[in-house]
Amino acid sequence: MDRNDVNGFVFMTIHTEPNSPDPDPAPAPLPPPGTSMVWRYKAIYRFHDEQVGEWSDVLSVMVGG
């Protein structure tokens, strides 16, 4: 995930079920009221705890404050 901060893409988690919520224990704060920012996500398939294939396209989500 990339929350449009200075860290770029960072590891989020390994999901085994679809439609999982963002599990970050310290979620990034929402932007100030009346503003917005883009958070970006990408994924890769894992098999026996090894990455397989290519990274997905990036999914961009507009987050408003």
PyMOL commands that set and color helices and strands:
alter all, ss='L'
color gray80, all
select strands_A, chain A and resi 36-41+45-47+50-52+59-64
alter strands_A, ss='S'
color yellow, strands_A
deselect
rebuild
show_as cartoon
